[in-house]
């Protein structure tokens, strides 16, 4: 099993969600997050300095069986891409085990 974590633009969330659903990936968690990117810009409004490097994003956490790893990654890459700075990142890690609390099932059957 793999855990895919993606940080995407909030404006792309609905498109990414639909792309994942079309590929049969219908269960994942998400959070609204704020982060700092590589761009270090600032602006001044009415004499007050504001940081524009603090970026509003959506963080997705998806656990899939190994055969869905590349399918999920491709769906996110295609749906979230604008070609501009700040499109986001995808991280992939191994999941050692998973358990379904209700039935005590474990392994791939839990996903």
N, C-alpha and C positions, 0 to 999 in steps of 0.2 A: 504494500500500500504506500501511497505517496501523499504528502501534505503539500498543497500548492497554496502559497500566500501571494496575493496580488494587491498592489497598491495602484489604484486607477483614479482618473478624474471622476468626480461625482457626476458630471454631465454624461459620462459614458456608461454609468452603472446599468441603466435599463437595457441598453443594447448588449452589454456583456452578459447580463442575466438571461436574455432571450437566446443569445448564441450558445450559452451553456445548456439551457433547457433543450434546444434543438439537437444537441449532441447526447441527450439522455442524462445529463448531470443536473439533478433537480434539488439536491440538498447541499447547502453551504451556509456559512454564517458571514455576517458583514458588520462593520462598524464604521462610523464617521470618525475620521482622524484628522489631525493637523500635523504637518511635518515641515521640515526645512529641506529645501532642495539645493542643488549646486549653484543656482542663480542667486547672487547676493545683490539685491536691489533694494532701494528704499525710496520713499517719496515724502514730500512735505506738503501738508494741507493746513492752511491757516496758521502757519508757524509751528505746527506739531509734526514731528518726524514719525513716520509709520514704516514698519518693515513689510515689504511686499514679498519677502522670501518665505513667509509662513504660508503654507499652501493647504487648502482644504481638499481632502481626498477621501476615498472610500477604500477600506481594507477588507479584502475577501479572504476567507479561510475555507479551503475546499479539500476534503480527503477523498481520494479515489483509488480504485483498484489499479494495479500497475498498467493494465491495458488501456486505461482511460487517461493516463498521464499526458501523453502528447496531444491527444484529442482536446483535453481541457486547455492546455497551453496554447494550442493553435487558435482555439475559439477566443481566448482572451486577447491574444496578440492581434488578431484580425479585427475584433470588435472595439478594442480600446484605443487603437492607433489613430492619431491625428497627424503624425509626422512633425509635431512641434515639441519643443522642450517641455518636459513635465508630463509626458504621457504615462509614466509610472514604471514600476518594476514588478518582476515575478520571481519568487523564490521557491525552490522545490527541496523537500527533505523527505527522508524515509520515516515511515511509521512502523514501529516494531509490532504493535498489536492494537486491536480495537475491541471493545466490548459493548454490547447492547444491554443497557441496565435492565430494561423490562423483562427480557427473556434469558439473560445471561449468555446469549450467543457470543461467539468471538470469531475474529478473523474477517475474511472477505464478506461473509454473510451479513455482517453488521452494516454494511454500506448500502 
